[in-house]
Amino acid sequence: MRFVIQRVSHAQVAIDGSVHSEIEKGFLVLVGVCQEDTREVADKMVRKLIGLRIFEDTAGKTNLALKDVEGQLLLVSQFTLYADCRKGNRPSFLLAGDPDHANGLYEYIVDSCREQIGVVKTGVFGADMKVSLTNDGPFTVILDSKDL
């Protein structure tokens, strides 16, 4: 499982020209699922995501987590995080989880986050989405379950 976490001051997802969801201060998280991923892996990733201390305290140090700043989450499924670009110029997506498996884990992640964070918004699994953001910092962190 892979998360690309961007600390944002604003982010939104538009579908068919209309805003589907948006957040203010918080994290925009692109979520990639591979076939081997399980709920146990998702639990570890969510714990790490929620606990990340990448917001600044009054001294300017990154000591505060999402809950500490009443931050919001925008979770967007992104199978292309498992693009394999080793051969040729066209990425292969064979490493990404099949849609049923990936969507099931994505929904599980959303539900787990909603149990802990006040505002959790989402994209639409499999939709053609336009994602925009104002990256705060900029500050971007990549979490890979193989590294946890």
C-alpha positions as a printed NumPy array, in Angstrom:
array([[  0.   ,   0.   ,   0.   ],
       [  1.224,   3.472,  -0.81 ],
       [  0.088,   6.866,   0.436],
       [  1.278,  10.134,  -1.043],
       [  0.458,  12.674,   1.659],
       [  0.44 ,  16.349,   0.864],
       [ -0.023,  18.911,   3.61 ],
       [ -2.476,  21.404,   2.145],
       [ -4.195,  24.64 ,   2.982],
       [ -6.928,  23.718,   0.464],
       [ -7.666,  20.783,  -1.845],
       [-10.584,  19.687,  -3.974],
       [-11.8  ,  16.985,  -6.327],
       [-13.947,  17.892,  -9.331],
       [-15.858,  15.371, -11.424],
       [-17.554,  16.298, -14.705],
       [-16.785,  19.97 , -14.111],
       [-18.392,  20.151, -10.649],
       [-16.71 ,  20.166,  -7.25 ],
       [-17.356,  16.79 ,  -5.648],
       [-15.512,  17.43 ,  -2.378],
       [-13.054,  19.856,  -0.851],
       [-11.142,  20.476,   2.344],
       [ -9.255,  23.266,   4.001],
       [ -6.16 ,  22.758,   6.208],
       [ -5.186,  19.108,   6.335],
       [ -3.91 ,  16.291,   4.139],
       [ -4.661,  15.364,   0.566],
       [ -3.819,  11.648,   0.445],
       [ -3.447,   9.664,  -2.767],
       [ -4.085,   6.015,  -1.88 ],
       [ -2.601,   3.15 ,  -3.906],
       [ -3.499,  -0.469,  -3.18 ],
       [ -1.733,  -3.595,  -4.449],
       [ -3.151,  -7.112,  -4.552],
       [ -1.22 ,  -8.325,  -1.484],
       [ -2.586,  -5.573,   0.772],
       [ -4.848,  -6.502,   3.675],
       [ -6.894,  -4.748,   6.353],
       [ -3.977,  -5.248,   8.738],
       [ -1.715,  -3.349,   6.341],
       [ -4.369,  -0.641,   6.001],
       [ -4.601,  -0.329,   9.804],
       [ -0.834,   0.254,  10.049],
       [ -0.93 ,   2.828,   7.277],
       [ -3.873,   4.706,   8.799],
       [ -2.18 ,   4.761,  12.225],
       [  0.945,   6.241,  10.667],
       [ -1.065,   8.741,   8.602],
       [ -3.115,   9.981,  11.564],
       [ -0.041,  10.171,  13.795],
       [  2.246,  12.031,  11.372],
       [  3.49 ,  15.185,  13.073],
       [  4.072,  17.45 ,  10.105],
       [  2.225,  20.588,  11.179],
       [  4.163,  23.392,  12.809],
       [  3.799,  24.293,  16.47 ],
       [  4.174,  27.846,  17.806],
       [  7.976,  27.457,  17.702],
       [  7.877,  26.561,  13.995],
       [  8.801,  22.895,  14.605],
       [  6.861,  20.099,  12.914],
       [  5.461,  18.641,  16.133],
       [  1.704,  18.612,  15.536],
       [ -0.474,  15.871,  14.055],
       [ -3.721,  16.206,  12.1  ],
       [ -5.924,  16.02 ,  15.226],
       [ -3.816,  18.662,  16.996],
       [ -4.651,  21.237,  14.317],
       [ -8.215,  20.01 ,  13.683],
       [ -7.087,  19.129,  10.179],
       [ -9.22 ,  17.592,   7.479],
       [ -8.581,  14.675,   5.125],
       [ -9.245,  14.263,   1.422],
       [ -8.624,  10.646,   0.367],
       [ -8.333,   9.884,  -3.348],
       [ -7.855,   6.39 ,  -4.757],
       [ -4.883,   6.361,  -7.142],
       [ -3.975,   3.033,  -8.77 ],
       [ -1.228,   4.743, -10.764],
       [  0.922,   4.807,  -7.613],
       [  1.736,   1.231,  -8.618],
       [  2.923,   2.123, -12.129],
       [  5.863,   0.001, -13.238],
       [  8.033,   2.063, -15.571],
       [ 11.053,  -0.241, -15.777],
       [ 10.407,  -1.422, -19.343],
       [  9.602,   0.834, -22.262],
       [  7.783,   4.136, -22.058],
       [  4.255,   2.963, -21.305],
       [  3.719,   2.192, -17.609],
       [  2.336,  -1.176, -16.614],
       [ -0.261,  -1.291, -13.844],
       [ -0.16 ,  -5.031, -13.184],
       [  1.134,  -4.384,  -9.651],
       [ -2.017,  -2.445,  -8.694],
       [ -4.778,  -4.306,  -6.893],
       [ -7.758,  -5.422,  -8.951],
       [-10.655,  -2.95 ,  -8.719],
       [-12.845,  -4.953,  -6.314],
       [ -9.991,  -5.598,  -3.893],
       [ -8.635,  -2.044,  -4.133],
       [-12.042,  -0.399,  -3.712],
       [-12.833,  -2.584,  -0.705],
       [ -9.61 ,  -1.552,   1.041],
       [-10.025,   2.079,   0.   ],
       [-13.504,   2.156,   1.589],
       [-12.094,   0.447,   4.694],
       [ -9.399,   3.159,   4.945],
       [-12.029,   5.898,   4.566],
       [-14.171,   4.36 ,   7.319],
       [-11.15 ,   3.945,   9.617],
       [-10.175,   7.585,   9.135],
       [-13.734,   8.767,   9.772],
       [-13.621,   7.072,  13.173],
       [-10.681,   9.305,  14.136],
       [-10.879,  12.561,  12.166],
       [-13.791,  14.984,  12.141],
       [-13.8  ,  15.832,   8.423],
       [-12.949,  13.134,   5.884],
       [-13.84 ,  13.707,   2.235],
       [-13.219,  11.451,  -0.749],
       [-12.96 ,  11.231,  -4.465],
       [-14.958,   8.617,  -6.392],
       [-13.253,   5.284,  -6.98 ],
       [-12.555,   4.8  , -10.688],
       [-13.883,   8.212, -11.749],
       [-12.072,  10.683, -13.991],
       [-11.233,  13.252, -11.319],
       [ -9.557,  16.619, -11.457],
       [ -7.619,  17.085,  -8.212],
       [ -6.321,  20.499,  -7.259],
       [ -4.497,  21.639,  -4.173],
       [ -2.56 ,  24.356,  -2.498],
       [  0.406,  22.506,  -1.043],
       [  1.353,  24.008,   2.316],
       [  5.11 ,  24.236,   2.623],
       [  5.27 ,  22.512,   0.2  ],
       [  5.275,  19.411,   2.343],
       [  4.857,  15.959,   0.767],
       [  5.503,  12.576,   2.402],
       [  5.373,   9.151,   0.784],
       [  4.415,   6.151,   2.908],
       [  4.934,   2.639,   1.575],
       [  3.696,  -0.285,   3.651],
       [  6.857,  -2.213,   2.744],
       [  8.826,   0.38 ,   4.728],
       [  6.708,   0.172,   7.907]])
